[in-house]
């Protein structure tokens, strides 16, 4: 299985949608809540170049946010990334 990291905040609907999609795929992930941790948020921005959540990394590769994750799934490419 792939190593998945997801940066989130508890009030983000797109974060919940991304986690539901990953859960439906049976993919485990490490979640980092950036809502109350400025250092973690800065780390996310440095890694992704983006300030919004969620930001998702699969095996260290930035795949983007929920829309990007869903697009990979619709294109049939997500399962291969998840291993």
N, C-alpha and C positions, 0 to 999 in steps of 0.2 A: 504494500500500500504506500501511497505517496505521503509525504510529510506536508501537511496543510496548516498554514497560519492565517488567521483572520483577525484584523483589527476592527473593533466594533465600538458602539456605544449602546446603552440599554434602551434608549428611546428611538432608535433608528429602525424604521420599518424595513428598509432595504437590507439591513444587517440580519434581521429576523428571517427575511425571505432567503437570503444566502445560506443561513444555517439550516433552514428547512430543506433546501435543495441538497445540500451536502449530507444532511441526515437521511434523506430519501435514498441517496446513493450508497448509504452505509459507510460514508467516509468520516473518519475521526479527524478532529482538528484541534489545534491549540488556539484559544481565543484570548485576545488582549483587549481589555476595555480601556480606551484612551480618553474617556469622558472626564476623568478626574486626575489624569496623570500627564502633565505637560511633557515630561521627558519621553514617555512612550509615544505620545502624539508626534513629537519632533522626530523620533526614530522612524515612525511610519512615514512621515513626509519625506525624510531623507531617502528611505528605501523606495518609495513609490513615486515621488514627485507630485503627489496629490494630497489635498488637505481633507477630503471628505471620506466618510466611512460608508460601507465597509471597504477595506483594501485586503485583497486575498492573494496569497502566495502559495504556489504548489511546487514542492521540491525547490524552494528558493527563488522560483521564477514568478515575477509579478504578473498576475493575470487580469488585474483590474478590480472593479467593483461588482455589484450584483448583476447589472446589465450585461457586463462582459462575461461573467460566469454563466448566465442564462443563455447568452448567444453561443457560447462554446457547447452547451448542452444541446441546444436546438440544432447546431451544425453536426452533432454526433461526435464531437472531439473531446468532450469532457471525460468520458469514461476512460479513454486511453491515457489522459493525463493523471487520472486518479489511480491507474494501475489496477 
